[in-house]
Amino acid sequence: MHKNIRAAVAADFEAVNTFIVEQLHSNVDLVENIGHYITNAGGKRMRPVLVLLSARACGAETDAAIKLAAVIEFIHTATLLHDDVVDMSTMRRGRPTANEQWNNPSSVLVGDFIYSRAFQILVSIGHIGIMQVIADTTNIIAEGEVLQLLNKHRVDTSEADYLRVISDKTAVLFQAAAYCGALIADADASLQQSLKEAGMHIGLAFQLVDDALDYDGNAEELGKNIGDDLAEGKPTLPLIYAMKHASPEDQAIIRQSILTGGTDRLAEVVDIVLRCGALDYTRQLARQHADTAVEKIMQLPDSLFRVALLQMCELAVSRAN
């Protein structure tokens, strides 16, 4: 993440990391081992930083935002553990996934532990409005995961189908991060709404770029294998766009790749999505969402936290990993 973004909440960010380590304590060694393995893997930590920036931008002065940022990160971490099992992923953040390092049952069960620990922390915060948002958000994420599963190997997946999946599976947690930051600060209703909408648009921009990078990113920088989505038969927007705009021969190649999964024809598919402008289209849509997020954030009072939130919008679309 851009150093200026994190610098705006540097002390809070350190406090979040310390709190996360404390909260991973368990009397069962395997729980601690896997929990520390995945949280120490790095990552951009965009979601907890979004909580901190939103809370401070709205004038929050308590340490409750630190606990809340940890809740959001724990929910994200739990979904990663479960996702990697569902997707049979072997690489994340430049090293073996937890399911590859240990096994599937361990990853699922430790994911459950981290989910439940998030809700224990939520109870300690004691804000019923935030509990409601997080409860609803985790439920929507679960539905988004199931929708994505149903769309696998579906060659007739529409852009609307795809956008619903990324909204429910990814963007809704960004929305919760920004919205709950405003709630913990007891911001007025208009600021709460602005941040809630900004969070959704940042999340959509982030995931759209993520799906474009799966075809033209650098595996080393990304920390995961190029073509993972194709290997899993996931019809993301680059493929959906190419299915509508490529030549009939190229469409047939993509259709077959979605149906069968695997990366046997990855080089051909990458060439097709590049030639027909699918990645340009995907990134253009990401830019539109980021621009909308900027409009919403500009409604906040001027501060270094608002500046950092605006930089986060730019990071979502300009990142290379």
C-alpha positions, 0 to 999 in steps of 0.5 A: 500500500502507498506509504502515505495512506498508511502513514495517516493512521500509522499509530492506529495501524501498529495498534491493530497489528498488535491487537490481532496477534493478541486475539489469535491466542488459542490453547490449541497450537494448530489454531495459532500456527495457521492464524499467525501464518496467514496474518503474517503473510503481509497483504495490503490490509486495505480493509482495516486501513479503510476502517481507521481512515473513515473513523478518523476522518469523521472525528473518532477519538476512541480506540474502538476503531482499532478493535473494529479494524481487527474485526474486519481483517479477521472476517477477510482472513477467514474468507481467504482460508475458506476461499482457498479450500473452495478454489483449491488454490496453492499460492497466495501472497507469494507463498503456499496457501494454508491448505497447501501448507497444512490441509483442507480440514485445518484451514476450514476449521481455523477459518471458523475460529477466526470468524467466531473470534471476530464476533467476540471482539464485536461484542466487546465493542458493544455497538448494536448498529455495527453488530447489525452491519457486520452480521448482514455483511458476513451473510451477504459474503456467504451468499456471494461465495455460493453465487460464484460457485454456481457461476463456475464453468457457466459460459452464459454468465452475464456482466450483471451476474458477475457484478452481483458476485463481486459486489456481494463477495468482495465490495460489501466488506469494503462497504462495511469497513467504511460505513462502520468507521463512520458509525464508530465515530457517531458521524451524522447520517449524511457522512455515514451514507457517503462513506458507505457508498464510497466503500462499495465503489472502492471495493468494486474498483479493487476487484475489477482490477484484481480480475484484470491482473489475473490476465496481465499481472506479474505472478511474482508481484501478485504473489499468486499464479497468473490465470488462476481464475481461468484455471478454476473456470471463473467467468470474470469480466475480461472473459465475459466481455471477450465472449461478446466482442471477440471473433467466433473462433476466439469465442469458441476457445474461451467457451471451451476454457470456461467449460473445462477449466485449466490453463492449457490454452492460457496464452491464447486466452490472454492474447484474445482478451488483450486483442479485443479490449477486454482488459481496457474495458474492465479497468475503465469500469474500475476507474468509473467506480473509483471516480464515484468513490472520490465524489463521495469522499469529497463530501467529508471535511478536509483532513489528512485522513480524507486525503489518504482516502482519496489516495486509496481510491487511486491505489485501487485502480493503479496497483500492479499487485 
